[in-house]
Amino acid sequence: MISLIAWSTLHRACKRSQRLVTSTNFSSSSSSSSSSSSIKASGSDERSGDDLLVGSYTPITKQLWRERLNSTKLGPAFATLGITAARPPFKTSVVYKFDTDRELKMQYRNPWGLIRVGRLLEDLDSLAGNIAFEHCLPAAQLPLLVTASVDEIELLHPISIERNITMSGQVVYTGSSSLDIQMQLVQEQYEGVPSLTAIFSFVHLDPVTKRPAPVAQLLPRTAAEQALFATRQALSERRRLARKAGAGLDACQPSQEAWAWMAPLLAQARRIHELPAVAENADSGIAMHLTSLQNAFVCQPQQQNTRGRIFGGYLMRRAYELGFATAYCFAGSRPIFVRVEQVTFTKPVSVGDLLRLRSWVVHTVQPDVSTGAARAQLFVDVTASVTQPELGDSSVSNTFSFVFEVQAKPAEAETPAVASTDSPPGTARPGRVLRQVIPTTVEDAMRKHRAVLAAEQA
């Protein structure tokens, strides 16, 4: 077994030879003489693999993938190593130089002059993927990693496009074949406190069999790293037991507890449908299927990742933008992003697939008057399905759950910092009250049940 000191020495040597990003000051036009690598967002690059980066990826994602593609050239050199010993976590970071780079800033600007959250979601997935890839090197074969899920992406502070952003991450837990990556976005005005946090989970697959394969274990060093490792390990064990308990059961059928919760809602929906003139809450409620929006598109080669599948970050961005539009239409005002509750990757999406995205507002939470809260919350689900018209078949590939806020009473003066989220405050209709969303099917009721539980735990 290789010692920790030997592993650290080998890891640093591999990082130098791989040229993987460990602390990158991102600029679209400037160069740097420091030890940090300098990234350019425009101009040609003759390095091998650039032909795979012709899509509308963000500048950060393009450079991260260039670094990953460059590291694949070292595969033959690693073939005799096969190191699987436990290794410590290493933080990897990227800096967005918004304060000095106007070109870079414009690529992340939304129509209202604020940060474009969907583009950040792409970069989070790209950097998390690089971190997982790097953790698995050196190895006998180049790692094959797939995004399994995103537990939560939470906005803790508004993100300003007028200030630099540092995006960083590190491995915080490893299972037998899985890795959890903790991601953070930090801006200097919050004195080191993260503005956004996220957990990405990857599965390491055997390149030949495409079955889960052992992954190099993590060796947490500090008390904080050990505590987070233990937390993620306990969560993984609870999920394993839940899967075991549910083995052989129909995943589409609710539990007995969920049935008891859903029955009154389904009865209410039936009364509103059959007796709308006299049914209680008929005016304040709206059937869930009436909140739905959808779009469909053929997945193009320009949207693939380094392994030839459709990039998970692209899917997250498209789902987020549909979810945002759904909340916008429902609330009558531009929503503010709060968090991504969960993202699941059930099956890969391939180039040429016809992908259909469909969204629903599944739950609304009115502001708590007792606390003086002025914003209501909307829970929006988006489902991605690969559709095969020739076969008359469709199957779910991804699910996404988003939470947005809207102003629910007359806008009041806000501090300038708050105006740096995905949408500016004070744009809602004064005194607007969000309608209750009523499920009309068991599937809709299950969506609402999950959202209610998430709201209670938030």
Buried (B, 14 or more C-beta within 10 A) or exposed (E): EBEBEEBBEBBEEBBEBBEBBBBBBBBBBBEEEEEBBBBBBEEEEEEEBBEBBEBEBBBBBBBBBBBBBBBBBBBEEBEEBEBBBBBBBBEBBBBBBBEEBEEBBEBBBBEBEBBBBBBBBBBBBBBBBBBBBBBBBBBEBBBBBBBBBBBBBBBBBBBBBBBBBBBBBBBBBBBEBBBBBBBBBBBEBBEEEBBBBBBBBBBBBEEEEEEBBEBBBBBBEEEEBEEBBEEBBEBBEEEEEEEEEEEEEEEEEBEEEBBEBBEEBBEBBEBBEEEEEEBEEBEEBBBBEEBBBBEEEEBEEBBBBBEEBBBBBBBBBBBBBBBBBBBBEBBEBBBBBBBBBBBBBBEBBBBEBBBBBBBBBBBBBEBEEEEEBBBBBBBBBBBBBBBEEEEEEEEEBBBBBBBBBBBBBEBEEBEEBEBBBBBBBBBBBEEBEBBBBBBBEBEBBBBBBBBBEBBEEE
